[in-house]
Amino acid sequence: MSEALLTTVARGDRLELAAAGAWTVDCASDLETLVDAAVAQAKSVKSVAINMANVERLDTFGAWLLERLVRDFSTDGRGIDVVGLPPRYNDLVHEAQQSNRKQPEAPSEDIVDTAAMLLRRAGRMFLRDITLTVQLFGQLVMAILRIARNPRTFRFTSMVHHLDRVGWRAVPIVLLITFLIGCIIAQQSLFHFRKFGADVYVVDMVGILVLREIGVLIVAVMIAGRSGSSYTAELGSMKMREEIDALQTMGLDPVEVLILPRILALVIALPALSFLGSMAALYGGGMVCWLYGGMSPEIFLSRLQEAISLDHFEVGISKAPFMALIIGIIASVEGLAVKGSAESLGLQTTASVVKSIFLVIVLDGIFAMFFAAIGK
């Protein structure tokens, strides 16, 4: 392996450097010593010339060292000339020249400035998220319109596959969690209502709360953590392996091929899971009322029939498709935002779950105010 060299010759107020050998990471320690010595020697000159004609090999490390030389020499306004660089290394050196051009913002010691900077950054991220979400929603609408004109292009098999994954396979965990939630609500209600001799009103609380709010909300949060994170990880992995770029190269729309079947499966699955979850929660509440509260199943069912109406069920189940749409869009946006590293995939998956759960809760609050306004 050739030795890395950097010789310096001072000619008046001009310093001439001649690079030779292998400027690669294998010679890192020698090269850094030579570069540091050259930078120190250049403090008393007005111009610098770097001759790269005799460089035999150059990798990313060597290209960055060359760029470091150029930047260090330019700090005091010196003239810099790089000559003799073999043409095969032009692209590599150009990439090194474009890196780290933006100076990092110096940390401010003023707490007000720091807070303002964080708010500006949060505002930029919020606007970016809104823009990407609206953009993806528009692309989904256009994909649906194209499929409406030509239904044969819809990937029905893909939708059924995802429906099996996010719907059927999620049934056991949904039933278990909602059953336990129903048990907890009933137990806590009995514990407190019994002080006032109002045990029978536990049925009202369990029935209305589960059908209107808790049933669909708990299931949506579970699906956001289970299926939303899965969507983000899958799309992010495809983005990292450039599979999405390959689809575009083949003339296929990634939204129509990858995202639309997933979101439609979620829109179909979440209402069904919400219904099953609500039934499991009511069953759990009834068991606790029977075993812990001494209320027979006949009394529980009779009181439940009086306490709830079809309106309560309609209010709860009508939220599910909108929550599913929010979860699917956020998961897809974050998946497409993944860069080329495993760290980015982890960060976007985490962001997908957090944002989905947050928006699901916000959407539930908006629906609660809407139904209260119309008296339903």
Backbone torsions as a table, in degrees:
resi	resn	phi	psi	omega
1	MET	NA	133.3	-178.8
2	SER	-68.4	145.1	178.9
3	GLU	-79.5	142.3	178.3
4	ALA	-80.7	132.2	-177.3
5	LEU	-131.0	150.7	172.1
6	LEU	-151.0	98.6	-179.0
7	THR	-96.9	146.7	-177.7
8	THR	-123.6	138.1	176.8
9	VAL	-133.7	122.0	179.3
10	ALA	-93.4	126.2	177.6
11	ARG	-124.0	88.8	-178.1
12	GLY	68.2	-122.5	178.4
13	ASP	-95.6	20.7	179.2
14	ARG	-124.7	135.3	179.3
15	LEU	-112.2	126.3	-179.8
16	GLU	-110.3	125.7	179.5
17	LEU	-112.8	139.4	178.3
18	ALA	-125.9	115.2	178.9
19	ALA	-93.3	146.5	179.9
20	ALA	-154.3	163.0	176.2
21	GLY	83.7	-151.4	-176.1
22	ALA	-100.9	110.9	175.0
23	TRP	-94.6	77.9	-177.2
24	THR	-131.2	173.6	-177.4
25	VAL	-66.3	-21.5	178.0
26	ASP	-65.8	-24.2	-179.9
27	CYS	-107.3	28.8	-171.3
28	ALA	-59.1	-48.7	-175.7
29	SER	-63.7	-43.4	179.3
30	ASP	-64.8	-43.4	-177.5
31	LEU	-64.7	-42.7	-179.1
32	GLU	-64.0	-37.3	176.4
33	THR	-63.1	-45.0	179.7
34	LEU	-64.1	-41.0	-178.7
35	VAL	-66.5	-43.4	178.8
36	ASP	-60.5	-40.8	179.0
37	ALA	-66.0	-39.1	-179.9
38	ALA	-67.4	-40.3	178.8
39	VAL	-63.5	-41.3	178.7
40	ALA	-65.2	-37.5	-178.6
41	GLN	-72.1	-24.7	-175.3
42	ALA	-81.5	-0.2	-176.9
43	LYS	-66.5	-24.1	-175.8
44	SER	-102.3	10.4	-178.4
45	VAL	-114.6	165.7	-178.0
46	LYS	-105.8	-19.9	179.6
47	SER	-145.3	155.0	-177.2
48	VAL	-136.5	138.7	174.4
49	ALA	-122.2	131.9	-179.2
50	ILE	-118.6	118.5	-179.4
51	ASN	-102.1	115.4	-177.8
52	MET	-105.5	15.6	-172.8
53	ALA	-65.1	-31.3	-174.5
54	ASN	-96.0	11.6	176.6
55	VAL	-74.6	124.2	-177.2
56	GLU	-87.6	-38.4	180.0
57	ARG	-139.7	143.8	-178.4
58	LEU	-143.2	125.3	175.0
59	ASP	-115.8	-170.1	-177.5
60	THR	-59.9	-39.0	179.6
61	PHE	-62.8	-45.7	179.4
62	GLY	-65.2	-39.1	178.2
63	ALA	-63.4	-38.5	178.9
64	TRP	-68.9	-37.4	176.5
65	LEU	-62.2	-40.2	176.3
66	LEU	-62.1	-43.8	178.4
67	GLU	-64.8	-36.6	176.8
68	ARG	-63.3	-40.5	176.2
69	LEU	-59.2	-47.2	-177.1
70	VAL	-62.8	-42.6	-178.6
71	ARG	-69.5	-40.3	179.0
72	ASP	-64.6	-39.4	179.7
73	PHE	-71.3	-24.4	-176.5
74	SER	-85.1	-7.3	-173.8
75	THR	-62.0	-35.2	-178.1
76	ASP	-103.0	20.9	176.7
77	GLY	78.5	21.8	178.8
78	ARG	-74.2	150.4	173.8
79	GLY	-79.6	132.3	-176.7
80	ILE	-121.7	129.9	175.5
81	ASP	-125.8	123.9	174.8
82	VAL	-110.5	118.1	-174.7
83	VAL	-127.0	160.0	172.0
84	GLY	75.8	9.3	-178.6
85	LEU	-68.9	124.8	178.6
86	PRO	-57.1	137.2	-175.7
87	PRO	-57.1	-29.4	-176.8
88	ARG	-66.8	-14.8	-179.2
89	TYR	-102.2	4.6	-175.9
90	ASN	-61.8	-45.5	-178.1
91	ASP	-63.8	-41.3	-179.3
92	LEU	-64.4	-43.0	178.9
93	VAL	-67.0	-37.3	178.3
94	HIS	-62.3	-41.3	177.6
95	GLU	-62.6	-40.3	178.2
96	ALA	-64.5	-34.7	179.5
97	GLN	-66.8	-27.8	-177.1
98	GLN	-86.2	-10.3	-174.5
99	SER	-83.8	144.9	174.6
100	ASN	54.9	38.7	179.3
101	ARG	-78.1	-31.6	-177.9
102	LYS	-84.1	122.8	179.9
103	GLN	-72.4	132.4	178.3
104	PRO	-65.5	145.2	179.7
105	GLU	-68.5	130.5	179.0
106	ALA	-68.8	132.9	179.2
107	PRO	-62.8	132.5	-178.3
108	SER	-90.8	140.0	177.6
109	GLU	-84.6	-13.2	179.3
110	ASP	-81.2	122.8	-176.7
111	ILE	-65.4	-30.1	178.6
112	VAL	-68.3	-44.2	178.6
113	ASP	-63.9	-40.7	179.3
114	THR	-63.0	-44.0	178.8
115	ALA	-63.8	-40.2	179.0
116	ALA	-64.6	-39.5	179.0
117	MET	-64.5	-42.7	178.7
118	LEU	-64.8	-37.8	178.1
119	LEU	-66.4	-40.8	177.5
120	ARG	-62.5	-42.5	179.9
121	ARG	-64.6	-42.2	177.9
122	ALA	-64.5	-37.3	178.0
123	GLY	-64.4	-41.6	178.2
124	ARG	-64.1	-42.0	179.4
125	MET	-66.3	-37.7	178.8
126	PHE	-64.5	-44.6	178.4
127	LEU	-64.2	-38.1	178.0
128	ARG	-63.7	-44.2	-179.9
129	ASP	-63.6	-42.3	178.3
130	ILE	-61.8	-44.8	-179.1
131	THR	-61.8	-47.4	-178.7
132	LEU	-65.9	-37.1	-180.0
133	THR	-66.9	-45.6	178.5
134	VAL	-64.3	-39.7	179.5
135	GLN	-62.4	-45.7	179.7
136	LEU	-66.6	-37.3	177.6
137	PHE	-62.0	-42.1	177.0
138	GLY	-62.4	-40.2	178.1
139	GLN	-65.4	-35.5	176.2
140	LEU	-64.3	-43.0	178.8
141	VAL	-61.5	-44.3	179.0
142	MET	-63.8	-39.1	178.2
143	ALA	-64.8	-38.8	178.2
144	ILE	-65.4	-39.0	178.3
145	LEU	-65.6	-39.6	177.8
146	ARG	-64.7	-39.9	179.5
147	ILE	-69.2	-34.3	177.7
148	ALA	-62.8	-34.9	177.9
149	ARG	-75.3	-30.6	-178.7
150	ASN	-139.1	80.7	-174.2
151	PRO	-58.8	-23.0	-178.1
152	ARG	-65.2	-19.9	-179.1
153	THR	-79.4	-11.3	-179.1
154	PHE	-72.2	135.3	-178.4
155	ARG	-89.3	80.9	-176.4
156	PHE	-66.2	-38.3	179.7
157	THR	-61.9	-40.5	178.5
158	SER	-63.6	-42.1	180.0
159	MET	-64.0	-41.8	179.0
160	VAL	-63.5	-39.8	178.0
161	HIS	-60.2	-47.1	180.0
162	HIS	-70.9	-31.5	176.2
163	LEU	-63.7	-37.6	176.1
164	ASP	-64.6	-40.9	-176.9
165	ARG	-71.3	-47.8	-175.0
166	VAL	-88.2	-16.9	-177.9
167	GLY	-104.4	-74.3	-173.5
168	TRP	-60.5	-45.2	-176.8
169	ARG	-73.2	-14.1	178.3
170	ALA	-90.2	-7.6	-175.4
171	VAL	-59.7	-47.5	-177.1
172	PRO	-58.5	-48.5	-177.6
173	ILE	-68.3	-35.2	177.7
174	VAL	-64.6	-45.3	179.4
175	LEU	-62.7	-42.3	-178.2
176	LEU	-64.6	-49.1	-176.2
177	ILE	-66.4	-45.3	-178.7
178	THR	-68.2	-34.1	175.1
179	PHE	-60.4	-45.2	179.5
180	LEU	-66.1	-38.8	177.8
181	ILE	-62.1	-43.0	177.5
182	GLY	-61.9	-40.1	177.5
183	CYS	-62.5	-44.2	-177.8
184	ILE	-65.2	-44.6	179.9
185	ILE	-60.9	-44.8	-179.0
186	ALA	-65.7	-42.4	-178.4
187	GLN	-63.8	-46.0	179.7
188	GLN	-66.2	-37.4	178.5
189	SER	-65.8	-43.6	178.4
190	LEU	-62.6	-41.0	-177.9
191	PHE	-59.5	-39.7	-176.7
192	HIS	-90.5	-39.4	-178.4
193	PHE	-67.9	-27.0	-178.3
194	ARG	-63.7	-27.0	179.1
195	LYS	-63.2	-25.5	-177.7
196	PHE	-107.5	6.9	-178.9
197	GLY	68.0	29.3	-175.8
198	ALA	-115.2	41.3	-178.0
199	ASP	-56.0	-35.6	-174.1
200	VAL	-65.6	-26.1	-179.0
201	TYR	-75.8	-7.2	173.4
202	VAL	-60.9	-37.5	179.5
203	VAL	-61.9	-42.7	177.7
204	ASP	-59.5	-46.3	-176.7
205	MET	-64.6	-47.6	-179.3
206	VAL	-62.0	-47.7	-176.5
207	GLY	-62.7	-50.7	-176.5
208	ILE	-68.9	-44.2	-177.4
209	LEU	-64.1	-42.1	-178.4
210	VAL	-68.9	-45.7	-175.2
211	LEU	-72.4	-36.1	-175.3
212	ARG	-86.7	-39.2	-168.9
213	GLU	-125.8	-65.9	-166.7
214	ILE	-63.1	-41.3	-176.7
215	GLY	-55.9	-57.3	-177.3
216	VAL	-71.7	-34.3	-177.1
217	LEU	-68.5	-46.3	179.4
218	ILE	-62.5	-43.4	179.7
219	VAL	-64.3	-41.4	179.3
220	ALA	-63.4	-40.8	178.2
221	VAL	-64.5	-40.9	178.1
222	MET	-64.4	-41.7	-179.8
223	ILE	-68.2	-35.7	176.8
224	ALA	-61.4	-41.2	179.2
225	GLY	-76.7	-32.8	-176.3
226	ARG	-87.3	-56.2	-173.8
227	SER	-91.0	-36.0	178.6
228	GLY	-61.8	-43.9	178.2
229	SER	-64.6	-35.4	178.0
230	SER	-64.5	-43.5	178.0
231	TYR	-60.4	-45.6	-179.2
232	THR	-62.1	-44.5	-179.7
233	ALA	-64.2	-41.2	-179.6
234	GLU	-65.2	-50.6	-179.2
235	LEU	-65.6	-37.7	178.0
236	GLY	-64.1	-40.6	177.1
237	SER	-64.3	-40.0	176.2
238	MET	-63.2	-38.7	179.1
239	LYS	-65.2	-41.7	179.9
240	MET	-64.8	-38.1	-179.6
241	ARG	-86.5	5.6	177.0
242	GLU	63.2	24.8	176.8
243	GLU	-70.6	-33.9	178.4
244	ILE	-66.9	-40.5	175.5
245	ASP	-62.2	-36.8	179.0
246	ALA	-65.0	-38.3	177.0
247	LEU	-62.3	-43.4	178.7
248	GLN	-64.6	-37.1	178.1
249	THR	-63.2	-34.6	178.9
250	MET	-80.5	1.0	178.2
251	GLY	85.5	15.8	179.8
252	LEU	-101.3	148.0	179.2
253	ASP	-90.1	115.1	-179.7
254	PRO	-59.2	-31.9	178.5
255	VAL	-64.5	-42.8	-178.9
256	GLU	-73.1	-35.2	-175.2
257	VAL	-83.1	-43.8	-170.1
258	LEU	-104.4	-42.1	-168.2
259	ILE	-89.7	-45.5	-176.3
260	LEU	-58.8	-47.3	178.1
261	PRO	-60.5	-35.9	179.5
262	ARG	-66.5	-46.0	-177.5
263	ILE	-69.4	-39.6	177.2
264	LEU	-63.2	-39.7	176.8
265	ALA	-61.8	-39.0	179.3
266	LEU	-68.1	-40.3	-180.0
267	VAL	-64.8	-32.8	178.1
268	ILE	-79.0	-40.0	-172.5
269	ALA	-74.0	-39.1	-172.9
270	LEU	-64.0	-43.4	175.6
271	PRO	-60.4	-40.5	179.3
272	ALA	-64.9	-43.1	178.4
273	LEU	-66.3	-35.0	178.2
274	SER	-65.0	-40.2	177.2
275	PHE	-63.1	-47.7	179.6
276	LEU	-63.8	-39.8	179.2
277	GLY	-65.2	-40.0	178.5
278	SER	-64.5	-41.1	178.0
279	MET	-64.5	-39.8	178.5
280	ALA	-66.0	-38.9	178.4
281	ALA	-65.6	-41.3	176.9
282	LEU	-64.1	-38.6	177.9
283	TYR	-64.3	-43.2	177.3
284	GLY	-62.6	-43.0	176.7
285	GLY	-61.4	-40.3	178.6
286	GLY	-65.3	-39.1	178.6
287	MET	-63.8	-43.4	179.9
288	VAL	-65.2	-41.6	177.9
289	CYS	-61.4	-33.5	-179.9
290	TRP	-76.3	-51.3	-173.3
291	LEU	-82.2	-34.8	-176.5
292	TYR	-98.5	-35.0	-176.3
293	GLY	-100.4	-7.1	179.4
294	GLY	71.9	21.2	-179.7
295	MET	-97.6	122.0	-176.9
296	SER	-66.9	154.1	178.5
297	PRO	-58.5	-34.0	179.2
298	GLU	-63.7	-44.2	178.6
299	ILE	-65.3	-41.7	179.6
300	PHE	-60.1	-48.0	-178.1
301	LEU	-66.9	-38.6	179.5
302	SER	-64.4	-45.2	179.4
303	ARG	-68.1	-37.3	178.8
304	LEU	-62.3	-39.9	178.7
305	GLN	-64.0	-34.3	178.2
306	GLU	-76.7	-33.0	-171.9
307	ALA	-79.7	-34.1	-173.7
308	ILE	-110.4	161.7	176.4
309	SER	-138.3	175.3	-180.0
310	LEU	-63.8	-27.7	179.0
311	ASP	-60.2	-40.8	-179.7
312	HIS	-61.9	-42.4	178.3
313	PHE	-66.3	-42.6	-179.6
314	GLU	-63.6	-39.8	179.0
315	VAL	-60.7	-45.1	-178.2
316	GLY	-69.7	-47.9	-173.7
317	ILE	-72.1	-24.9	179.9
318	SER	-69.5	-19.6	178.7
319	LYS	-77.3	-26.4	-169.3
320	ALA	-59.5	-46.9	-179.2
321	PRO	-62.3	-36.3	179.5
322	PHE	-69.1	-39.8	176.5
323	MET	-64.7	-39.2	177.7
324	ALA	-63.1	-40.6	178.7
325	LEU	-63.0	-43.3	178.4
326	ILE	-61.5	-47.1	-178.8
327	ILE	-61.1	-45.3	-178.3
328	GLY	-65.1	-42.6	-179.0
329	ILE	-66.9	-46.4	-179.8
330	ILE	-62.0	-43.4	179.5
331	ALA	-61.9	-40.0	-179.7
332	SER	-70.6	-41.9	178.7
333	VAL	-60.0	-46.8	-179.4
334	GLU	-67.8	-34.7	177.2
335	GLY	-64.8	-41.4	179.1
336	LEU	-73.0	-15.2	179.0
337	ALA	-87.0	-2.0	-179.1
338	VAL	-66.7	137.0	176.6
339	LYS	-92.0	-156.7	-173.3
340	GLY	-94.8	28.0	-177.9
341	SER	-134.2	156.3	177.1
342	ALA	-65.9	-32.2	178.1
343	GLU	-62.0	-43.1	178.5
344	SER	-62.3	-39.7	178.7
345	LEU	-61.9	-43.2	178.4
346	GLY	-65.0	-42.2	-179.4
347	LEU	-64.8	-43.2	-178.6
348	GLN	-70.2	-33.7	177.1
349	THR	-65.7	-43.3	176.7
350	THR	-62.2	-45.4	179.2
351	ALA	-61.4	-37.2	179.9
352	SER	-61.3	-46.6	-178.6
353	VAL	-65.9	-45.7	-177.3
354	VAL	-63.5	-47.4	-178.8
355	LYS	-65.8	-39.3	-179.6
356	SER	-63.7	-46.7	-179.8
357	ILE	-63.4	-42.0	179.0
358	PHE	-60.9	-47.7	-177.6
359	LEU	-69.4	-32.5	176.5
360	VAL	-63.0	-43.3	179.2
361	ILE	-67.5	-41.0	176.9
362	VAL	-61.9	-43.6	179.7
363	LEU	-63.8	-37.6	177.2
364	ASP	-63.2	-39.7	177.0
365	GLY	-65.2	-39.2	178.6
366	ILE	-64.2	-43.6	177.9
367	PHE	-63.0	-38.9	179.9
368	ALA	-62.1	-42.6	178.1
369	MET	-67.6	-37.3	-179.8
370	PHE	-64.8	-47.7	-178.5
371	PHE	-68.9	-31.2	175.7
372	ALA	-67.6	-36.7	-179.6
373	ALA	-66.9	-33.9	-178.5
374	ILE	-94.5	3.2	175.4
375	GLY	72.1	34.9	-178.5
376	LYS	-119.1	NA	NA
